[in-house]
């Protein structure tokens, strides 16, 4: 936990003991979510085929305009002789 105590001109000075008690109170109210986090991560991580991994990577690149961050790479890839369906430029023009 990270607590920050702000003091204004009309608030009394809080001693470090008072601050410590305040933090301890909140700490005792907290719950351990380590097991739940591990369970969630295990559900999110799964073994996939290389085809699915490749499909996910391509979707990330195309759907989130990743190439627009790298205009020189975008230009080079679009100058390669491809079938129309393989062209990245064609993908973006059809959107």
WOGITA-V377747 format. One record per backbone hydrogen bond with DSSP energy under -1.0 kcal/mol. NH is the residue of the N-H (numbers start at 1). CO is the residue of the C=O. If there is no record, write none. Layout:
NH/CO ; NH/CO
//
This chain:
11/8 ; 19/15 ; 20/16 ; 21/17 ; 22/18 ; 23/19 ; 24/20 ; 25/21 ; 26/22 ; 27/23 ; 28/24 ; 29/25 ; 37/33 ; 38/34 ; 39/35 ; 40/36 ; 41/37 ; 42/38 ; 43/39 ; 44/40 ; 45/41 ; 53/49 ; 54/50 ; 55/51 ; 56/52 ; 57/53 ; 58/54 ; 59/55 ; 60/56 ; 61/57 ; 62/58 ; 63/59 ; 64/60 ; 65/62 ; 66/61 ; 69/66 ; 70/67 ; 74/70 ; 75/71 ; 76/72 ; 77/73 ; 78/74 ; 86/83 ; 91/87 ; 92/88 ; 93/89 ; 94/90
//
